[in-house]
């Protein structure tokens, strides 16, 4: 496999986008909307890469995005990584069993995945942390609904960005591939 400049640019663009979305989620949102729970903006990219990329690319991106997100939160990196491991396993199973491209499918999987993230995060917090994460049921439900709704509208934008900076495929490969 050749390592091209376009592949590096592609990675940097999406890592920068993750950084911007984390900033929007954790800093800008509270300046604009006060104490309303923010949608999990960067998690939408986590799900996109978990579903639409090759396994090694998705693992690298998903865990790097969670590392970037950990810079913006009080959550421990270990709890976030363990929680995202469960999410990545879900995405891996879904990608290999039942997959079809499109915004509706992406929205459905984002909703399931963000729900799993919240449930597993609370469980991991109760199991491994001395200061457990509060339940905040209404905030978490709003975050799940807002993230799921936003995923539907974000999918075409993310897909266009991905195609725009996608490294060239060999000439003998035809059709749309998963990454």
C-alpha positions as CSV (number, residue, x, y, z in Angstrom):
1,X,0.0,0.0,0.0
2,X,1.4,3.4,-1.0
3,X,1.3,6.2,1.5
4,X,0.2,9.3,-0.4
5,X,0.1,12.9,0.6
6,X,-3.6,12.9,-0.1
7,X,-4.1,10.2,2.5
8,X,-2.2,12.3,5.1
9,X,-4.2,15.4,4.2
10,X,-7.4,13.4,4.5
11,X,-6.4,12.3,8.0
12,X,-5.4,15.8,9.1
13,X,-8.6,17.3,7.8
14,X,-10.8,14.9,9.7
15,X,-8.7,15.2,12.9
16,X,-9.0,19.0,12.6
17,X,-12.7,18.7,12.0
18,X,-12.9,16.5,15.2
19,X,-11.1,19.1,17.1
20,X,-13.4,21.9,15.8
21,X,-16.5,19.8,16.7
22,X,-15.2,19.1,20.2
23,X,-14.7,22.8,20.6
24,X,-18.2,23.5,19.4
25,X,-19.6,20.9,21.7
26,X,-17.8,21.7,24.9
27,X,-17.1,25.5,24.7
28,X,-19.2,27.3,22.1
29,X,-22.5,25.4,22.8
30,X,-22.6,26.5,26.4
31,X,-21.8,30.1,25.4
32,X,-24.8,30.1,23.1
33,X,-27.4,27.8,24.8
34,X,-26.4,27.9,28.5
35,X,-26.9,24.7,30.5
36,X,-28.8,22.8,27.8
37,X,-27.0,19.5,27.1
38,X,-25.0,19.6,23.9
39,X,-25.2,17.1,21.1
40,X,-22.2,14.8,20.9
41,X,-20.9,16.3,17.6
42,X,-17.6,14.5,17.4
43,X,-19.4,11.1,18.0
44,X,-21.0,11.5,14.6
45,X,-17.6,11.3,13.0
46,X,-16.7,8.4,15.3
47,X,-19.7,6.4,13.9
48,X,-19.0,7.5,10.3
49,X,-15.4,6.2,10.4
50,X,-16.5,3.1,12.3
51,X,-19.0,2.2,9.6
52,X,-17.5,3.5,6.3
53,X,-13.8,2.8,6.6
54,X,-11.5,-0.2,6.5
55,X,-10.9,-1.8,9.9
56,X,-7.4,-0.4,10.5
57,X,-8.4,3.1,9.5
58,X,-11.5,3.1,11.6
59,X,-9.6,1.9,14.7
60,X,-7.0,4.5,14.3
61,X,-9.5,7.3,13.7
62,X,-12.0,6.2,16.4
63,X,-9.4,6.0,19.2
64,X,-7.6,9.2,18.1
65,X,-11.0,11.1,18.1
66,X,-11.7,9.9,21.6
67,X,-8.3,11.0,22.7
68,X,-9.0,14.4,21.2
69,X,-12.4,14.5,22.9
70,X,-10.7,13.6,26.3
71,X,-8.8,16.9,26.1
72,X,-12.1,18.7,26.3
73,X,-13.8,16.8,29.1
74,X,-13.3,15.8,32.8
75,X,-14.0,12.2,31.9
76,X,-11.1,9.9,32.3
77,X,-9.4,8.6,29.2
78,X,-9.6,5.0,30.4
79,X,-13.3,5.1,30.9
80,X,-13.8,6.8,27.5
81,X,-11.6,4.3,25.7
82,X,-13.4,1.3,27.4
83,X,-16.8,2.8,26.5
84,X,-15.7,3.4,22.9
85,X,-14.4,-0.1,22.7
86,X,-17.9,-1.4,23.2
87,X,-19.2,1.1,20.6
88,X,-16.5,0.1,18.1
89,X,-17.4,-3.6,18.6
90,X,-21.0,-2.8,17.9
91,X,-20.1,-0.8,14.7
92,X,-17.8,-3.6,13.6
93,X,-20.5,-6.2,14.0
94,X,-23.1,-4.1,12.2
95,X,-20.7,-3.2,9.4
96,X,-19.9,-6.8,8.7
97,X,-23.4,-8.2,9.1
98,X,-25.9,-5.6,8.0
99,X,-24.7,-2.5,6.1
100,X,-26.1,-0.3,3.4
101,X,-25.0,3.2,2.6
102,X,-27.3,6.1,3.2
103,X,-28.4,8.8,5.7
104,X,-31.3,6.8,7.2
105,X,-29.1,3.9,8.1
106,X,-26.4,6.1,9.4
107,X,-28.9,8.0,11.5
108,X,-30.3,4.7,12.9
109,X,-26.8,3.4,13.8
110,X,-25.8,6.7,15.3
111,X,-28.9,6.7,17.6
112,X,-28.2,3.1,18.7
113,X,-24.5,3.8,19.2
114,X,-25.0,7.0,21.2
115,X,-27.5,5.3,23.4
116,X,-25.0,2.4,24.0
117,X,-22.3,5.0,24.7
118,X,-24.3,6.7,27.4
119,X,-25.4,3.4,29.0
120,X,-22.0,1.8,29.0
121,X,-20.4,5.1,30.2
122,X,-22.6,5.2,33.2
123,X,-22.0,1.5,34.0
124,X,-18.2,2.0,33.6
125,X,-18.3,5.0,35.8
126,X,-20.1,3.2,38.5
127,X,-17.7,0.2,38.3
128,X,-14.3,2.0,38.0
129,X,-14.5,5.6,39.3
130,X,-14.6,6.8,42.9
131,X,-16.6,9.9,41.8
132,X,-19.3,8.4,39.6
133,X,-20.9,10.2,36.7
134,X,-24.4,11.5,37.5
135,X,-27.3,9.9,35.7
136,X,-28.8,13.2,34.3
137,X,-31.6,11.3,32.5
138,X,-33.1,14.3,30.7
139,X,-29.8,15.7,29.6
140,X,-28.7,12.3,28.3
141,X,-32.0,11.8,26.4
142,X,-31.7,15.2,24.9
143,X,-28.1,14.5,23.8
144,X,-29.2,11.1,22.3
145,X,-32.1,12.7,20.4
146,X,-30.1,15.8,19.2
147,X,-27.1,13.8,18.1
148,X,-29.3,11.3,16.2
149,X,-31.2,14.1,14.5
150,X,-28.0,16.0,13.6
151,X,-26.5,12.8,12.2
152,X,-29.1,12.7,9.4
153,X,-28.1,16.2,8.2
154,X,-24.4,15.8,8.9
155,X,-24.1,12.5,6.8
156,X,-24.1,14.1,3.3
157,X,-21.6,16.8,4.4
158,X,-19.2,14.3,5.9
159,X,-19.6,12.0,2.8
160,X,-18.8,14.9,0.5
161,X,-15.7,15.9,2.5
162,X,-14.6,12.3,2.6
163,X,-15.0,11.9,-1.2
164,X,-13.4,15.2,-1.9
165,X,-10.2,14.3,-0.1
166,X,-10.2,10.5,-0.7
167,X,-7.0,9.1,-2.0
168,X,-7.2,7.8,-5.6
169,X,-8.2,4.2,-6.1
170,X,-6.3,1.9,-8.5
171,X,-7.8,1.9,-12.0
172,X,-8.8,-1.8,-11.9
173,X,-11.2,-1.2,-8.9
174,X,-14.7,-0.4,-9.9
175,X,-17.8,0.6,-7.9
176,X,-18.1,2.1,-4.5
177,X,-16.0,0.6,-1.7
178,X,-16.3,1.0,2.1
179,X,-13.3,3.2,2.5
